[in-house]
Amino acid sequence: MRVMQASDDAASGLQGPRRVVAIACVLAAMVLVVLSAATANVALPALAHAFQVTPGVSVRVVTAYQLGLVMALLPCAALGESLGYRPVFTTGVGLFTGASVLCVLAPSLHWLVAARFVQGLGGAAVMALGVALLRFVVQQEQLAAAIGWNALTVALSSAAGPTVGALLLSGASWSWLFAVNLPIGVAVLVATRGLPEVRGTAREPDAISMALNAGAFGSLFVGAELMPAKPALGAGVLAASALTVTALVRRELPKDAPLVPLDLLRARSFRISVLASAACFAGQASALVALPFYLQHGFGQDALTTGLMMTPWPLSVAIVAPIAGRLANRVSTAWLCAAGGLCLALGLTAAALWPLPGTPLALVPFVVLCGAGFGLFQVPNNRNMFLAAPRARSGAAGGMQGTARLAGQTTGAVVMALLFMRTPIDVAPRIGLAIGAVLTLTAGLVSMLRAAPEIRAHGGWSREAP
């Protein structure tokens, strides 16, 4: 079997201006994907008014994008390994940028929803292969720092998204939210020429497996969305997803490099990182859904104040992530992740137990602690995930990382939707924060399983081998 190979400079990391351009290209593409998601959330009321639809229908603009992402992450990773990272990454950026043009020109909500789905397909290539490309741009000892830069970029884009969206909507129509993607997309497309040449394995892509994957994750996402309002239908769709997953796993199990990275999941360290990531993102998602309701209904804050009080979360991630990247080269990532999960759990627990009515500003330190904990957890965990995978399977590791994130986020959102249906509005946010605390503490404890062999072998702890 032909293995993935890189040119000499890519294998040891790029040097000079080309290295700077390659890093900027990957990070700018991440800005493109994350900022588009964040600004679209702000635009939902304007879209509902413009197309004369209910708020519930307008949410399809967001869910279509997420659906495209979750269906295409692993296929994009497999295509990257087969055809080469750079051409698939570039195609993803081009597809995203072209779909942005379709969004700008959308004459109806159905058109816009379809264009957002295509955007998600393009964004999946960026999310699956971005960090994989960085692994060939920087030297191995710089990978944790590069993951920290990526986390910093994502956090700042997430924090800036609502503000950018609000500013654009205050002086222009909703279409400008998508038009702003065009200059960034064109600039990234030009910069992709500086990305490293990583030759693919030339394995023939398995179209049947890709179709099964799309059906499995698509029905999982749709079933999870249906569960709160239509539990019987949602359960049926989830059952269909389980059957499709079973068929996909049976088909992929004998392969050396399967679409669903079963080969990587057999490695204990990689498997633990994936499980911990899913639990952490589930806890974070439930908390980020609960907090706005908690602040508005529990503390009586308006929407603007609520947004400002939540902003310290991504800003704290942006500050801590680069620090965590440096620490990950010197301290056991298992202990760093455990500390991050504990900080997240403590922040959410303190927020849930804060007496009402109380001073809402008192929640800000807890929000800061949550953001710091997430940054401290996420960078070492992602570093471990990528270094636990061979370089030739970096794309599969990136696809699995994105899948764990989206699976966790969907789980957290469904948990909160069920809580809002079953419990009063003044009680559900507190329970959601408590559930988030349990999930994030679980993520930290799961991460400690990586340190168990060290403790048994040495009677103490040390930085584990990746």
C-alpha positions, 0 to 999 in steps of 0.5 A: 500500500502506498503511504502518505508522504510529504516533501522534505520541508513539510516533513520537518516543518516549513521555514521562513515566509512560506511557514507564516503564509501557510499558518495564516492560510489555515487560521484564516480558513478557520475564521471563515468557518467559525465566524459564519456560524456565529454571525448566522445565529444573530441574523435569525430574527432578521431572516425570519422577518425578511422571509416571513417565516416563524423563528422556528423555521428560520433556525434551519439556516443554522441546522443546515450548516451543522448538518453539512458539517457532521455528514462530511467531516469523515469523508473529507478526512478520507479524501484528504488522505487519498488525494492529498490534504492541500487539494481537498482543503482548497476545494473545501474553501472554494466550495464554502466561498461559492456557497457564500455567493449563493447565500448572498443571492438567495431569493427564498429561505429554501434557497438559503438553507440549501446554500448553507448546507453546501457551506457546511460541506465546504467547512467540513474540509477546513475543520477536518484537515486544518490541524492535519496540515499544521502538523506538516507546517510546524515541527512536532515539538511546536504542534501543541503551540499550533493547536493553541493558535488554532484554539485562540483563532476559534475562540476569538472568532466565536467571541467576535461573531455576535458583535460583527453580526450585530454591527452589519445588521445595524447598517445593512441587510442580512445578505452582508453577513454572507458577503463578508465571507467573499474577500476572506475566502478569495484571500485564503484560496490565493494563500493555499499555494503556500501550503505543504505538498502532502501526497495522498495514498491514492486509495480509491475512495469508497463511495458506499461507505461515504454514503453510509456515513452521511446517512448515519450521521445525518439521521443521528443529527436529525433524530436528535433535533426531533427528539424534544418535540416529536420523541416517537419520530425522533426515536425512529430516526435514531434507530435508523441511524444505529442500524446504518452505523452498524452496517458502516462499521461492519463494512469498514472493520477489515480495512487498514485505513477505514473511513471511520477511524477504527484503527485509531480508536483501537489505540487507548490514548486516542480513544480516551481523548475522543471520549473526553472531548465528546463529554467536554463539548456536551457539558460546554454546549449545555452550559452555553445554552443554559446561561442566556436563559439563566441570566435573562430569566433568573437575573432579569438581564436584557439580551445585550447585557447577557451577551456581554456577560458571556463574552469573557468565556471565549476571551478566557479560552483565547488567553489560556489556550496558547499557555496550555499549548506551551505547558503541554510540551512539559507537563502530562497532558492527562493532568492538564486535561483533568485540571481543565475539566475540574475548573470548568466543573467548578465554574458551572457548579458555582454559577448553578448554586449562586443564590437568586436574586443576586448580583449578576456581575458575581457570575462573571468570575465563574464564566472566566473560570469556565473559559480558562478551564475549557482552554486548559482542557482542549489544547492538550487533549487535541494535541494528544489526539493528533500525536496518538495518530500516525502522521499518515492518518492526521486527516482521520484524526482531524475528522474524528476530532470534529465529529466528537465535537459536533456529537458533544455539542448536539448532545448538550443542546438536546439535553437542554431542549428536553429540560426546557420541555419538562421543567419550568423556565426558572429551574431548567437553566440551573439543572442544565448548568449542573449537568454541564458540570457533571459532564465536564468533570467526567471529561477530566476524570476520563482524561486521567485514565491516560495517566493511570499506566504512568502512576502504576509504573512509576509510583508518581506522574511524569509527562506521558509519551504521545 
